[in-house]
């Protein structure tokens, strides 16, 4: 399993609108793809006042390629969502099973 963590900095004046679009545009887009195990989104806190996060878990690397393309180590931002994003990062991690 591969865990994908997408982080985006959103200016405070766009956060309410972004949160709505994050739920209405980005979430349904990601959920369409085979191989998605789970998906969570989160918003700012006092320690990260401009940061939104999407954490997705995928079965295989092939599933991530289907979702984000061959360069799946780069952010996959739906059309129209880029106007909200000041900066973003994406990282991937191999799941370590705990027993």
C-alpha positions as CSV (number, residue, x, y, z in Angstrom):
1,X,0.0,0.0,0.0
2,X,1.2,3.5,-0.8
3,X,0.1,6.6,1.2
4,X,-0.1,9.8,-0.8
5,X,0.0,13.1,1.2
6,X,-1.0,16.3,-0.7
7,X,-0.6,19.6,1.1
8,X,-1.7,23.0,-0.2
9,X,-1.3,26.5,1.1
10,X,-4.4,28.5,0.5
11,X,-4.6,32.3,1.2
12,X,-7.0,33.0,4.1
13,X,-9.4,35.0,1.9
14,X,-10.0,32.0,-0.4
15,X,-10.2,29.2,2.2
16,X,-14.0,29.0,2.6
17,X,-14.5,28.8,-1.2
18,X,-11.6,26.3,-1.5
19,X,-12.9,24.0,1.2
20,X,-16.2,23.8,-0.6
21,X,-14.5,23.0,-4.0
22,X,-12.1,20.6,-2.3
23,X,-15.1,18.5,-1.2
24,X,-17.2,19.0,-4.3
25,X,-14.5,18.7,-7.0
26,X,-11.4,17.1,-5.7
27,X,-12.9,14.3,-3.5
28,X,-15.3,12.9,-6.2
29,X,-12.5,13.0,-8.8
30,X,-10.1,10.9,-6.6
31,X,-12.9,8.5,-5.5
32,X,-13.5,7.5,-9.1
33,X,-10.2,5.7,-9.4
34,X,-9.8,2.0,-8.9
35,X,-7.3,1.0,-6.3
36,X,-8.1,3.8,-3.9
37,X,-8.4,2.3,-0.4
38,X,-9.3,5.4,1.6
39,X,-9.4,9.1,1.4
40,X,-9.3,11.9,4.0
41,X,-9.1,15.6,3.8
42,X,-8.3,18.1,6.5
43,X,-8.1,21.9,6.9
44,X,-6.2,24.5,8.8
45,X,-5.4,24.7,12.5
46,X,-3.8,27.4,14.6
47,X,-0.4,25.8,13.9
48,X,-1.0,25.5,10.1
49,X,-3.4,28.4,9.4
50,X,-3.2,28.1,5.6
51,X,-2.7,24.4,5.0
52,X,-5.2,21.9,3.6
53,X,-4.3,18.2,3.3
54,X,-5.5,15.2,1.3
55,X,-4.4,11.8,2.4
56,X,-5.1,8.9,0.1
57,X,-4.2,5.3,0.4
58,X,-3.6,3.3,-2.8
59,X,-3.2,-0.5,-3.4
60,X,-0.3,-0.3,-5.8
61,X,1.9,2.1,-7.8
62,X,0.0,1.2,-10.9
63,X,-3.2,2.5,-9.2
64,X,-1.4,5.8,-8.6
65,X,-0.3,6.0,-12.2
66,X,-3.9,5.5,-13.3
67,X,-4.9,8.4,-11.1
68,X,-2.0,10.9,-11.5
69,X,-0.1,9.7,-14.5
70,X,3.5,8.5,-15.0
71,X,4.8,11.5,-13.0
72,X,2.6,10.6,-9.9
73,X,5.2,12.1,-7.7
74,X,3.8,15.5,-8.8
75,X,0.6,17.1,-7.6
76,X,-2.6,16.3,-9.6
77,X,-4.7,19.4,-9.4
78,X,-8.2,19.4,-11.0
79,X,-8.9,22.1,-13.6
80,X,-10.1,25.3,-11.9
81,X,-8.6,24.4,-8.5
82,X,-5.1,25.9,-9.3
83,X,-6.4,29.4,-8.7
84,X,-6.7,28.8,-5.0
85,X,-3.3,27.2,-4.4
86,X,-0.4,29.4,-3.4
87,X,2.0,26.4,-3.1
88,X,1.7,22.7,-2.7
89,X,3.6,19.5,-2.1
90,X,3.0,15.9,-2.6
91,X,4.8,13.0,-0.9
92,X,4.4,9.2,-1.0
93,X,5.1,6.7,1.7
94,X,5.2,2.9,1.8
95,X,2.8,1.6,4.5
96,X,4.3,-0.2,7.4
97,X,1.9,-2.7,8.9
98,X,1.5,-2.6,12.6
99,X,0.3,-5.6,14.6
